[in-house]
Amino acid sequence: MNSTKDSEKRIEAFFKKYILPLHQEVKDGKRSHFQLVPDRTAAKDSYFEKPKAKELTYFTFYEMSSEEELKDNLIKLWEVLGDRQIDELAASLAALASHFKAKQIEQSDELNPYIYAMF
Amino acid sequence: MSKYILGISAFYHDSAACIIKDNVIIAAAQEERFSRKKHDPRFPFNAINYCLEEAFIEPEEIELICFYDNPLLTWDRVVKNAVMVGEAGLDVFQKALPSVLGIKVWVEDYVKKALGTLNENQKILYSGHHASHAASAFFPSPFKEAAIITVDGVGEWSTTTIGYGNDTSMEILSEINYPHSLGLLYSAFTYYCGFRVNSGEYKLMGLAPYGKPKYVDLILDNLIDLKEDGSYILNMDYFGYLESLTTTNDNFHRLFEGPPRQPESRITQREMDLAASIQRVIEIAVIRIGKTAQKLTGSKNLVMAGGVALNCVANGKLQKEKIFDNIWVQPAAGDAGGALGAALIGAHLHYKIPRNPMVEKGKDSQSGSLLGPKFSDQEIKAFLDRNDYPYGEMPDPKEKYQVLASHLDEGKIIGFFAGRMEFGPRALGARSIIGDARNAAMQSKMNLKIKYRESFRPFAPSVLEEDCQKYFDFDEASPYMLMVAPVHKDRLKNLDNKREETDNLIELINEERSDIPAVTHVDYSARIQTVNGEYNKPYFDLISAFKETTDSSVIVNTSFNVRGEPIVCTPNDAYVCLMRTEMDILVLENFILYKEKQPEFIDKLNWKDTYELD
């Protein structure tokens, strides 16, 4: 298996194992991370929100040069955000990050002409 | 002991670096200027090197490294976006993850590579993306306290924030989060109208005055629920970016009754009307957000940053509303300015260093945004001699500016290269192509023979600050070309022309609308740069000499580059640009080069292919 295929398989496996079950919760109405459509019937005057966490809003110090540090930082992040229930993703995501780091991916100097660069 | 703080922005749009010494901005530059790749998103190794050279320090003398956003929060967004979308999002997830996980989270590795190493005392501070924008707007501003608005596509989760800055403190009070975004909404129309997202937004703004805002209600009824306080939610049924790599989807195309315009195809009335409509919606939103910001903070001053703050038409409308007495917009309002904001967060929020003393005088500390490399006469002479390029020397400034003023009066187009390069997307007279604003053929000539870009795109005037009100209905300073205002009514022509709805852009463009036609846009507006001797003496002296010669104190100023190319940085970049275009004259500090006297230029690159159309 070539390395690109291997990476795609890893991401797909992660997606199926962790993302799809969480998405099922979205479908079941048990989870939502953002509103998808306006509710124009609601008597809501404002969509403004208060910032969620002060330390994430202004600045924070991380040490992030190893898989272990990444995992710990992710767990802390989700603790601050009140998302402890997705902690189990941290180890797998950190492992994926380590995998891609080892592949020494070079960033393209091009921006996608069709979508605002946001990932 | 002084603290040197390095600010870095990277990986998304315009990567950049900046270095500050306590509360003084020593240097700042975008990576694209060195790599020659427009909007270069890669880690800014070259810009960091430049900043260290300019500060004349070794890497180990840096006290703190500040990165302009929090990659873990972006990670969090990517994961939760996938959770919301499910199966449909696998493709985007597969494309995003290698880049997000393999590159963007390993900032520390990149910093070590750039600096050689990090010693045990050197830490990396990760600032919030919108906090970086907010800091870049407030801390260098001339205000002791101010309301702060940031609006962009998205940074981590936030897309719009309202905050308040006072002395060395800053607080974000309210925000709107992804996927709801005015920047992404504007980008959706940019794409739909056939322009490149991430760079074509400025074109859409330039196209808007040619159209009628006939789709405003359609947009407000279907795409965005905009509240009276300026807060909003997009209807994601019409956008593709949650689960695909295009901004709009079929519902969007059905709503506007057609597919997106193909890039480079003919621009029709439909695109003009779409541009006018989304521009109007953005203006309504920005004004409402401004009112809320004033209400929340009670301040008479406003500062702004984020990519949407580069929408100088909206800025001009906001200014005209007089919600605030004073408005200051960070000249590097996009992601490049995040490097500066991050460093200033390090200085003021982390180290509690006092503000720059300029604020006591009511002046900004951005130094005219002339924060990039400068080249000495010795360096330029060596470059010219080494290459055997014919040149003249003009050591006497008065004589130099008189000669240049005469050439402008003759209709010549001049590449003007003087002093430190600008930080931010606008050329402000340090790396500018200039011409006579009174010349009716100038806009078309500059667009088609110099810039090789669409003929509808307007040019900006540089005007002596003291004469601004003679030419424009605008009574403020606008040194960073971030405000659009009407041309003074006494200067307008052909006001009675009845404009039928027409697809013929050329007909509209060639209409002479004022006695400064080259800078008068189709709606009789202009994107003004006011020039004074304090910020940019050479440029001020040049325009003053033009005024002495012609009695006109307005010239055309456009960035020193061709379409798709970053603004020139070095004398060599400038020379190559001279030879690739029909520019007449190049001025490199005290040296003048006439195109007609130059040897045949053998271009090593097929540059029209090298620089992708923007």
Interface residues (C-beta under 8 A of the other chain):
Chain A: S7 E8 I11 E12 F15 I19 L20 L22 H23 V26 K27 R31 S32 H33 F34 Q35 L36 V37 P38 R40 K44 D45 S46 Y47 F48 E49 K50 P51 L56 T57 Y58 F59 T60 F61 Y62 E63 M64 S65 L70 N73 L74 L77 W78 L81 D83 I86 L89 L93 L96 A97 H99 F100 K101 K103 I105 Q107 D109 E110 L111 N112 P113 Y114 I115 Y116 A117 M118 F119
Chain B: F11 Y12 H13 S35 K37 H39 D40 P41 R42 F43 C66 N70 L72 L73 T74 W75 D76 V78 V79 K80 N81 A82 V83 M84 V85 G86 E87 G89 L90 V92 F93 Q94 K95 A96 L97 P98 S99 V100 L101 G102 I103 V105 W106 V107 E108 D109 K123 I124 L125 Y126 S127 G128 H130 A131 G153 V154 E156 T161 I162 M170 I172 L173 S174 E175 I176 N177 Y178 P179 H180 G183 L184 S187 Y191 R196 V197 N198 S199 I224 D225 K227 E228 D229 S231 Y232 I233 L234 N235 M236 D237 Y241 L245 T246 T247 P263 T292 I345 G346 L349 H350 E612
